[in-house]
Amino acid sequence: ARVAKSAGWTSVASDKGAAFLHFVGGNVLRQELFLELIMSLAAFSINTGGNLVRSGVWRYCGRSARVAKPAGWTLRSLTKMSAAVGVLGNDPVFAQTMLRVKDPEKSRVFYEKLLGMTFLTRLDFPSLEFSLYFYAYAEGEQVPDMEAPQAEKAQWLWGRRYHTVELTHNWGTEKDESFAHHSGNTDPVGYAFSTIWVDDVSQVHKNLVENGVKIVRGPEPMNPELGTQMLRVYDPDGYWVLFAENSVKKGSTNSVGVLGPSPVQRSTEFRVKDAQKSIKFYEDLGLTLMVQHEIKEPGTELTIYGMGYPRSSVKPLDASASEPKPHVYLENLDNYVLVLHHYHGSENDEKLTYHNGNTDPKGFGHIGFIVTDVEKAVEEAEKKGIAIKRKAGPFQDAGVIAFILDPDGYWIELIQRNGSEQKDASTAARQ
């Protein structure tokens, strides 16, 4: 990026011309007019006349960026999060967790009415007899008209910058009384749960029970020092959802569903056999190990590793940090995290494998990342020796996708940003 000054304007433009920041007469335009620079993984903040512009305005202004210093402006460089771009390229978004569901209407009541998520859109694939339903905490989002062409809905969806729950419904399963999906928490185990942070776990427990939601366990202490609790419940298909309690209450009166003020969808969690192999794999994708926490329960010892794309000045938590820091750290993140559960010694069990949910019994399907160039990401993955499940290419009218596999065989979908087609027709012809 380069800064140019013209007629009192200072603009920062990405090398792709995709984003601009503008300053007029020393006054910063409204934050929502500041599109994110998608250059790499360093962050900057600007100080003007003693007033610090929040670093969040300058997310992902990259290591190659140069910023001029107009009179009265100073530049402060914050934390450099990474020296290199991973396999997924610049500015990937941890965009989805896919779960198969039996009855989409029952699932809608749970995720929309009770959890308070926004129903974003639905994509239908009649020739394959399935539909995809997308939910997220996206208050105020202008969602597409359901009658809009599917390609437009997909293009809109692949431009979102927040995590979504993707529910896959194979038509007709709702009519089969004996049909059920596998949660991943009974043999064969694999997927664990998703986590939502709330203000009051006891009140959430009361509200969910009153609405007929079944409890896995809890409320129970999460961190005695902080006085916080956690609760695990079943969704309509038996998948676990964990509610973790904030140590500092939001204090908002804006209640969402039955969860209280400002719930935050924070993580997707599953089991891995060899922690070091998995951490290395996800670091190769460009994620950062942000937090780790050891858990000791009767007969069980495990370490959880939280990996994500840190935003602005967020620093990974020192692995040696003692309680209650890991919980407070996770509570205050502003990005979605993949949490790996490693049971100590599992890497030495030659017979152990985890279930990825895509063979019988089916349930959890995959996690997904929106990337700038799917084809390039697949090429980089192949260079790293990463297994390719599906090479880059169009999927009907829903855009360009690919699938890769992590060390435990979990599927990872790569989705072309905004659903755009590859420009190189000769490359497409080789697939």
Secondary structure, 3 states (H helix, E strand, C coil): CEEEEECCEEEEECCCCCCEEEEECCEECCHHHCCCCCCCCEEEEEEECCEECCHHHHCCCCCCCCCCCCCCEEEEEEEECCCCCCCCCCCCEEEEEEEEECCHHHHHHHHHHHCCCEEEEEEEECCCCEEEEEEECCCCCCCCCCCCCHHHHHHHHCCCCCCEEEEEEECCHHHCCCCCCECCCCCCCCEEEEEEEECCHHHHHHHHHHCCCCEEEEEEEEECCCCEEEEEEECCCCCEEEEEECCCCCCCCCECCCCCECCEEEEEEEEECCHHHHHHHHHHCCCEEEEEEEEEECCEEEEEEEEECCCCCCCCCCCCCCCCHHHHHHHHCCCCEEEEEEECCHHHCCCCCCCCCCCCCCEEEEEEEEECCHHHHHHHHHHCCCCEEEEEEECCCCCEEEEEECCCCCEEEEEEHHHCCCCCHHHHHHC
